[in-house]
Amino acid sequence: MDAEESSLIKYPCDFPIKIMGKSQNGFTQVVLGIVKTHAPDFNDAMMEVRLSKNGTYLSLTCTILATSRAQLDNLYQALHDHPKVMLVF
């Protein structure tokens, strides 16, 4: 049984990804660029943006159309590897 068959997720499906980082110039654009590399059909207008109480951190939620486990793994890895991204879940 391969990873796709053993997954609890049935593809394709809408899959929310939350990305957090410091509220700084360019953070949203960096995240959007990474997300669109792995999910080219992602609609920018669907990104939810929340600023922390003190304005220090920014939380972005991107709900993509996930097509495979490999796509999600690669997207999570690319986000995790970027120095501006502090947390991905």
C-alpha positions as CSV (number, residue, x, y, z in Angstrom):
1,M,0.0,0.0,0.0
2,D,1.5,3.4,-1.0
3,A,1.2,6.6,1.0
4,E,-1.8,7.8,-1.1
5,E,-3.8,4.7,-0.3
6,S,-2.9,4.7,3.5
7,S,-3.7,8.4,3.9
8,L,-6.8,9.5,5.8
9,I,-7.1,12.4,3.3
10,K,-9.0,11.8,0.1
11,Y,-7.6,13.8,-2.7
12,P,-8.4,16.2,-4.2
13,C,-9.7,18.2,-1.2
14,D,-9.6,21.7,0.3
15,F,-6.8,21.8,2.8
16,P,-6.1,24.7,5.1
17,I,-2.5,25.6,5.9
18,K,-1.6,28.1,8.6
19,I,1.7,30.0,8.4
20,M,3.1,32.3,11.0
21,G,5.9,34.7,11.0
22,K,7.0,38.2,12.2
23,S,4.9,41.0,10.8
24,Q,7.4,42.5,8.4
25,N,7.5,43.8,4.8
26,G,7.3,41.1,2.3
27,F,6.2,38.2,4.5
28,T,2.8,37.8,2.9
29,Q,4.3,38.0,-0.6
30,V,6.9,35.4,0.2
31,V,4.3,33.0,1.6
32,L,2.1,33.6,-1.4
33,G,4.9,32.9,-3.8
34,I,5.7,29.6,-2.1
35,V,2.1,28.5,-1.9
36,K,1.5,29.3,-5.6
37,T,4.6,27.4,-6.6
38,H,3.1,24.2,-5.1
39,A,-0.6,25.1,-5.7
40,P,-0.7,27.3,-8.8
41,D,-4.5,27.6,-8.8
42,F,-4.5,29.1,-5.3
43,N,-6.7,32.3,-5.2
44,D,-4.9,35.1,-3.5
45,A,-8.2,36.5,-2.3
46,M,-8.8,33.4,-0.2
47,M,-5.8,34.1,2.0
48,E,-6.9,34.9,5.6
49,V,-4.6,37.4,7.3
50,R,-4.6,38.0,11.1
51,L,-2.3,40.3,13.0
52,S,-1.3,39.4,16.6
53,K,-2.7,41.6,19.4
54,N,0.5,43.6,19.6
55,G,1.1,43.6,15.9
56,T,4.4,41.6,16.2
57,Y,3.3,38.5,14.4
58,L,1.2,37.7,11.3
59,S,-0.9,34.5,10.8
60,L,-1.8,33.6,7.3
61,T,-4.2,30.8,6.4
62,C,-4.2,29.5,2.9
63,T,-6.7,26.9,1.9
64,I,-5.4,25.1,-1.2
65,L,-6.9,22.4,-3.4
66,A,-4.6,19.5,-2.3
67,T,-4.1,17.0,-5.0
68,S,-1.6,14.6,-3.4
69,R,0.4,13.8,-0.3
70,A,3.6,14.7,-2.2
71,Q,2.2,18.1,-3.0
72,L,1.5,18.8,0.7
73,D,4.8,17.4,1.8
74,N,6.7,19.6,-0.6
75,L,4.7,22.7,0.3
76,Y,5.2,22.2,4.0
77,Q,8.9,21.7,3.5
78,A,9.3,24.8,1.3
79,L,7.5,26.9,3.9
80,H,9.4,25.4,6.8
81,D,12.7,26.0,5.1
82,H,12.1,29.8,4.5
83,P,13.8,32.0,7.1
84,K,10.8,34.4,7.4
85,V,8.4,31.5,8.3
86,M,8.4,30.7,12.0
87,L,5.7,28.0,12.2
88,V,3.6,26.0,9.7
89,F,0.6,23.9,10.7
